[in-house]
Amino acid sequence: MQQRRKPPPAAAPAPAKAAAPRRTPGPLSFAGLLLSLLAVATFLYVNDHKLHHAADLDFPISAAARSPDLRLLQEAAHHKVNSIVASRTTKSSPTTPPDVPNPQSDRHHTPISISSSPWVSISLPNTTTTSNLNLKEEAESEECDLYKGRWVYDAEGKEAPLYRESECGFLTEQVTCMRNGRRDDSYQRWRWQPEGCDLPRFEAAAMLERLRNKRMMFVGDSLNRNQWESMVCLLQSAIPYGQKTLTKFVNNGSLNVFRAHEYNATVEFYWAPFLVQSNSDDPQVHSVRDRVIAWRSIAKHAANWKGVHYLVFNTYIWWLNSLDIKVLKRRGAPFGSSGGWSSRYALIDRAMAYREVLKTWAKWVDRRLHPTKTTVFFMAMSPNHITPEAWGGSAGAVKCAMETQPIVNRTWGLDIGTDWRLHGVARGVLRSMRRVPVRFVDITALSELRKDAHTSVHTLRQGKLLTREQQADPRTYADCIHWCLPGLPDTWNHFLYAHIVAHAG
């Protein structure tokens, strides 16, 4: 075949004829091609940057982006949820959760999957597969996400519960639901089964060996105190009588200390509901509705965290009192003084204030802790169960009262009012930490399924057990925030155990 001859490089193109109906365009010049490629690359980079920017939750926070308030949910969420339920029933009626398995009729474990619908994958972020996360991961994290799995009912009680309520004398009346009148113990018999792997069996003696000559401290609000009580009960069974003590209200009441004398180990709880200084820092008198924080003031609390080998932080429930948080304008402004509040604080959107508080906390962790001498955990949010309509509750259901099973058989997305923005803010702040790795214990989505595990009406109110009359009024008195023990917080501590044992050395 005869080759087409190329024109000389310097030759000018022949002029086109005016009458020619068609004109074949010449090839793009090298400069034009380069400019085109550059424009395409710039477009792709900008869009990719926007996606990553959104993934980090660096969003502009406005009134339109604010999440629902827990107090408003308790009082008015029925209007929203009823409209959602009405729209669902036009398509299909929700499936009623099955009864708790009978050990006599079914001796096998009955799984309840957390990944049975595409909605769950949205509400359960993966904490181990994002390559650029600066979180210290499990040795097996490339193969298994501990927080993605299902709840399995252990009818025979071989693996759940991990201890008996009657065997742990360190439990407070707030969480001893069976002793306080609850008739079923099914909430104790659900164990968490990750997909593709197993949680290591919890061995109290092995955990105590890891804690030998060390301090472990839970820092945060009453949900972290709930988890601390769980850890104490998980460990105390392996300690002989007379070799364990519990000292409460140390350091002006902010600190509770459980001591395993033979191991020279302590498991402690420190009250700091916002992590930074606030007018809710009194551990015994802190029911303050008009809450104010100093989002740059952390030194007073942090002085108590030095020298601790395992630190477990949380902060969430105290943020839900209002959509906006009151933040002191000046450092060192005294809490509790009367008058002039409006001139001394600013109203800041909840998510923005939460981010700034965690940035203050993260800066302290990065600067003050040794990356190999202290292991740091941050607990994701513990959810509430206020509106049974959100999970297809039966007619007449009130909050979490009388619930005996986890949420199952969902054919729609689960929205119980959790502020998932704060979950994203926490992950974003942890991702930005450079010196000290922090493990994010992602309990939120799996805990959202456990509407059955709250203390409900089997608890205290203002330091006193609820009377029968009060128990008969769950709309007023049911506690759908805290959890019975044994119960769900034992699973949270099982995750801590898996991390600590996997990185022993």
N, C-alpha and C positions, 0 to 999 in steps of 0.2 A: 504493500500500500504506500502510495506516495505521501510523504510527510508534508504538512502544511508549513510553508515558510513564514518565519516570524519577521515582522518589519524591523528595520534598524532601530536601535534605541533612540537615536536623536531625531528620527523622522517625525515630522508633524502629521497628525491625522488628516486625512483628506476631508474637505468640506462636504457636508451632507447635502443632498439634493432636496430642494424645497418640495418637489412633487412626490417624493418617496413616501408611501403610506405607512411604512414600518421602519423602525430604527432599532437595531440590536444594540443594547447598551454594552459599552466596553467594560472590561474587568475593573473592579475596585482597585484603587491605588493602595500601596502598602500602608501609607499614612492613614487613609480612610478606614482600612480594615482594622488597623491598630486602635483607632479611636472608637470604632464600633465595639470591639472586644472589651475595651476599657469601660465603656458605658454599661455594657451588660454585666461585667464583673462588679462594677460599683452598685448597680441595682440589686444584684443578688446579695452583696455584702450588707447593704443597708437593711434589706428585709430579714436576713439572717440575724443581724444585730438586734432588730426589733423583737424577733422571736425569743432570743436569749434574754433580752431585756425584760420581756414579759414573764419569762420563766423565773427570773429572779425576783419578781413582784416589785420592781422599781416603778410602781404605777403612780400617776398623779392622784392623790387622794382628795376626793371632793365629796360633797354631801350626797351626790347621787350614787357614789360607790360604797357608802357606809353599809355595814351589815346590820341585821336585826339585833335588837337588844334583848337580853334574856328576860328582863322584867316585863318588857312589852310583849315578848312571846308568851309569858305566863298568862297575861291578862287578855291579849287580843289575838293570839296566833290562831285561835279556832276559826276566825273569819277567813284567814288566808288558806288554812289547811282544808276547811270544809269546801272551799271552791275548787281546790285541787282534787279532793276526793270525788266531788260531783262530776268533774270532767273525766275522771277515771272510770266511774261507774257507767258512763255512756258507752264505753268501749268494752269493758269486762269487769266483772266483780272481783275484788281482791280475794286471794285464797286465804282461808283461815288457817293459822299455824296449827300444826298437829299437836296432839297431847305429848307430854313427856313420855319417852319410851318406858314400858313396863319391864322390869328386869326379868319377870317370869315369862313374858311373851316374846321378848327379843333380847337375847343375851349378847348380841353384837353391838358394837359402837354405832351410833346413828350420827352421821356427819351432817353438819350444816355449813354449807360452803359460803365463803365470803366472795368468791369469784364466779358465782352462778349467773350473774347478769353483767352486761357491759357497763352498767352504772357504777359498779363497785371499783372497776379499774380506774374510773375518774376520781373517785373519792378516796382512793388508797394510793397515794404517791409512792413510787419506788425509791427507797432511800439508799440503795446499794448499786444501782446500775449506771447512774450518771457519772461519767468518767472524771469530771472536773470537780466533784464534791470533795471538800477537804475534811471529810469525816473519817475517823479511824474505823476500819471495817473489820468484819469477821474474817477469819482465815478461809471460811467456806463461802464468803459473801458472793463470789463470782457465780456460784452454783445455786445459792439459796437465799431468798429474802424471807427472813424470819417473820415478818409482819404481814405476809401474804399467805392466806391459808383458809382454814375453816374451824368452826367449833364442833367438837365431837363429844357426845354425851357418854360418860363412863358410868354405866348403870351399876357395875360391880364395885366401883370405887377403888380400882387398882392404881390409878394414876392421879385421881382427883377425888376429894381434896387432899392437899399435901400435909394437912394437920387437922385436928379436931378443935372445934370452938372450946369445948370443955377442957382441953388439955393445955390451953395457953392462958395462964393467969395474968398476962400482961395486956390483954385486950381491954379497951375502954368500953363502957356501956353504949357508946354511940354506935358501935359496929357489931355488937353481939346480937344479931337479929333473931336467932333461934331462942336465946335466953329471954329476949324481949317479946316473944309471943309469935314469931313467924312459925307456921306449921309445916311448911315444906322445906326440904333441904336440897332441892334439885339445882338451885343456883350454884351450889358448891361442886357439882359433879361434871361441869363442862371443862374440858381441857382444850388448849389451842394446838392445832396440828398444822405446822407450816407446809407449804407445797414443796415437794421434792426433797425434804429432809426432816429430821426430828430434832426437837429440843433435847439437849442432854438431860438425863434424869437429875432432878434436884437432889443433891446430897449435902445436908447441912454440915457434916463434918468436913467435907471438901471445901465448902465456902468458908468455914471458920479457919481452916488452914491458910487460905488466901488472905484472911484478915488478921492473921497472927501478927502481933506487935504493930497493928495499923488502926487507923480511924476511918470509919465510913460515915458520911453525913448526908442526910436529905435536907435540902434547903428549899423553902417555898411556902405554899399555903396549906390549907387543911387537907387537900387531896394528896400532897406529899406526906403529910402526917399520917394519912390513911395508909399509904404505901409503906411508910416507916414501921407502923404497927405490924403490917404483914411480914416485913423482913424479920422483925424481932421474933415473931411466932414461928417463922420458918427455921430460924437458927436455934431457938432456945431448947428445942427437943433433944439436941445433941449435947447439951451442957448439963452436967450433974447438978442436983439440988445443992444449993449453998455456994455454987460457983458462978452465979449470975445475979445481977442487981439492976434495978431501974431507978434512976434519979430524975425527978421531974422538976421543971421550973428553975433550972440553973441559969445563972447570968441574967438576973432580973426577970426570969420566967421565959426567956426566949429559947432556951435550950433544954431538951430532954435527952438523957444519956442512958443507954442500955450497955452494960459492961459484962463481957465474958472474961472472968478473971484468969482462968487457966490459960487462955490464949492472949491475954493482955490486949484485947481488942474491944473497940467500942462501935456501936451503931447508934448514931445520934440524929436528932431532928432539930433544925433551927428555923424559927418562925420569921419569914420575910416574904409576905404575900405578893409584893411587887418587885422583889429582889433589891430595888433601890429604896431609899428612905421614903416613908409615907406617914400619914396620920392614922394608919391602920396597923402600926407596928407593935402595939401593946398586945401581947399574946393571949391575954385573958379578957381584955375589954377592947374589942376591935370591931364591933358591929357598927361601923360608921357608914352611913349612906352617902354623905357628902365627902367623897374620898379625894384626897389631894396627894400628889406625888412630887418628889424632887428628882427628876430623871437623870441628873448628873451626880447625885450624892449616893455613893455606894460604900464609902470607906468604913462607915460605922458598922454596917452589917459584915462587910468583907473581912474585918479584923478577926472575926470568929471563924473564918473559913481557912485560915492559914494553918499549915501543918497537917491538913487532912489528906489522906491518900486516895479516897474514893469520894467524889462529890457528885451528888445527884440533884439537879436543879429542876424547878418547875415554876411557872406563873401563868395563870389563865383565869380562873373563876372570878377573881376579884376585879377583873377588867370588864365584866359584863354588866355592871351596875348602870352604865349609861353609854350612850353613843360617843360622847366626847369625854375626855379625861381632863381633870383640872391639874395643871402643872405649875409649880411655883416658878415665878419669873427670876428670882434671885436665889443663889445658893445660900444655904445657912439660914434662910428665913424660918423662924420658929413655928412648929406645929402646935396647935392647941390654943394659941392666943386668940382673943376675941376681937372682932371688928376689922374692917379694911380688907377682907378677903378678896373682894372683886378687883382691888388694885394690885394684889400680889400674885395672882395666878392668871393663866391663860387657858382657854378651852381648846384642846387639841383633839383631832380625830383619833379614835381608839387605835387604829392600825399604825398611824404615824407615831403616836406616843409609845406604843409597844415596840416599834422598831428602835426608837431612840433609847429606850431603857435597855434593850438587849445589846445595843451597840456599846452602851456604858459598861454593861456586865462583861461583854466579850473583850473589851479593852482591858479590863481588870484581869480577866483570866489569862489573856495573852501576855500581859506584862508581869504579873505577880506569881504565876504558877510555873512549876518546872514541867516541861512536856513529858518527861519520863518518870517522874516521881509521883505525879498526881494523875489519876484517871478521872475524866470528867464526862458526865452524862447529862443530857438535857431531855426531859420528858415532854413528849407532845401533849396536846390538850386532852383532859379527861372530859368526855361529853356529858350532857344532861339529857333527861328524857321527860319533857314537860307536856308534849302534845301527842296523845295516843293516835289521833287522826293521821299523823304523819307516817305511822307504820301500819295503818289499817286496823287500828284497835277496835274492839267491839263496842257496840252502842252502850253508852253509860260509863265507859272507862274514864278514869280520872288520873291524869299524870301517869306515874309508873306503878301506882297502887294495884295490888293483886296480880301483877305480872309474874308469871312463873317460867317463861321460856325466852330464849333469845329471839331476835327478829329473824324470821325465816320466810321463804317462798315469796320474795319480793319480785314483782314484775314492773316496778318503776324505781326511779332514783330515790334514795333515802335522804331526806332533808329534815333534820330534827333541830335545826337552829344553830349548829356549830359554826363559829366564825372561822372559816377555813383560811381567811386572809392572814390571821395570826399564825397559823400553821406554816404558810408560805413565807411569812416574815422571818420566823424562827429558822427555817431552813436556809434562807438567804443570808442571814447574819452568820450562822455557823459555817456556811460556805466561804465567807469572807475571812475567817480566822486563819492566820498564817503560822503561828508558832505552836500553839497548844491544840491538838486535835480534840474534838468533842463528838461523842457518839450521840446521835439523835435516835431516841427510843420511840418509834413511831406507833404509838398505841391507839391513836384516835379512831381510825375507821373500824378496827376490830372491836373496840370498846363501844362504838355506836350501836352495835348489834345486841348489847347486853342490857336491855331494858329490864330484865328480870333480876338484876343483881344489886339494885340500890337498897339502901336501908329503909326507904319508904316510911311507913308509920311505926316501924319497929326500932325506934331510936330515941334520942333525947331532944328536948327543946328547952333552951336556956338552962341547961344543966340538970334537967329533970326528965325522967322517963315519961313518955306520953301516956295520958290516962286513957281508959277505954272510950270515953267520950271524944277525946281528941283523935284517937285512932280511927274512929268512925267518921271523921271529917278529913279525908285525905286531900281534898282541894285546898285546905288551909295548912295542914300539918305534914303532908308527905314530903320527905326529903329525897328528891330524885337527883341529887348531886353526889352525895357520898355513897360508899359501897360497903356491903356486908363483908365480914371476915369470919371464916375463910371465904374467899371469893375472887373476884376479878383482879384486885391488886396483887394477888399471888402470882398471876400470870405475868404481870409487869415485872415483878422481881425475878421471875424465871428468865426473862430476857436479859436482865442485868447479870444473872448468874451465868448465862451462856456466854456473854461477852467477857466476863472476868475469868472464867475457867478457860476459855479459848485462848486468852492472852496471859496465862499464868507463866511466871518465870522470874 
